[in-house]
């Protein structure tokens, strides 16, 4: 995508940056406001992949049901993602994508605390095959809300800060977003291997749930910073929960 020459080519002459691959790479990977949605996506993948390596051992020890039941649990988990995905995609065309990011910050940590369930919830709910299936199904339903809006938001932040988005910037943002999935999966399974040596399934999922709460607090702060950024630059004058005007990925103007 070429930019019109106005005396100096670039993403934004005001910032004095050249519109080349090196410049776009530096901008994308060093700008917290652009990188954070990819991190939120990666963290959701950490949560999603954390229980996979240790689930069969847990169901065998807790319920006397081995790999077959664990496979059914993961099937329910995956089915939740498959069912929710197209609806989230359509809803993001109708509503502000930031809404779904905020919802994921509320729902995922709370749901994850019930996965074990956490020891401090023992008086409310006890471990059972039904409890496990329901919670894994809910995690599957909530996961697309954390992942799918991230790419749109990364584009939106770039256009908000630098006015235009070049093909190099688009490619770099997409690459960073795609990297978040395997990165989160890798960290998730490694964390499961480490924590499972010292903690029970309930304790380890509680630790991950508490970390998710901390990450959500950063997410809410991030959304507030986005609101201030849009208000300061006057790109978007309406509140953050109102529909955004310039959110289309293919609109580079």
Phi, psi and omega in degrees: 000122182269153177248152179287139181279127179233036181102328174210122180289153177158174178295319179202114183301333181298326182269347176070029181257138178284146181271068177232173186297318182297317180295316180296320178299315181297318181296311187294313187280346181253354182266110182303321184295332178274321186286325189302317177303325177293322177295319179299321176297316179297320181294324177296326176289329173299313179297319183294322185264355183296315187274349185299312183289339187249001186291316183297317179296323179293312182295327177293316183285323187273320187242356184070023179238128189266225190295327182296313179294321177298322177296322177296319178300315180291330176295317177297319178301312180292323179299323177299319179294315182296319182291318186284326190309306182295328179290320177297320178300317179290320181293329178291339174284339184259329186234168179295126179300335179297333179300316183288327176297316180294318178299319179296325178294329176282312193279316186300312180298318180296313180298320183295328178294338178269000184290318183296308350287169181298145183306325182286353176259010184299329180283346181262317185213142179246156181295137177201159177302321179294315178302316182295316180296317182295314183294317179295325176296319179294320177300319177297321179292327185273338186302316180299333178294333179275328188266311192292324180289343189301316183296316179298319181292322178297317175298316182298317180295319180299314181292329178292319184277324189240011172071314181232159179233122181273171178295323178297318179294318179300316180295319181293318179296316179297319179296318179296319178297314181295327179294333183296332182290303178294329178297313178296320178298317180297311181297322182297313182288326177293316178299321178297317179296322181287310184291327182293344177285337186240338186235156173286172179300317180295319181291318182291320177290331175294317177302315180294323178295320178292322175297324178295325177296316179297316179297325179293324176298321175294322178299315180296321175297319179301314180297324176295319178295324176297317178302314179294321180298313181294323179291320182292314184279346179063029173282322180228113186269345180277161181299163186297332182272001174274156181301138179278146184279317189243070184248354184293133183296324186274000180268105183260005182281000000 
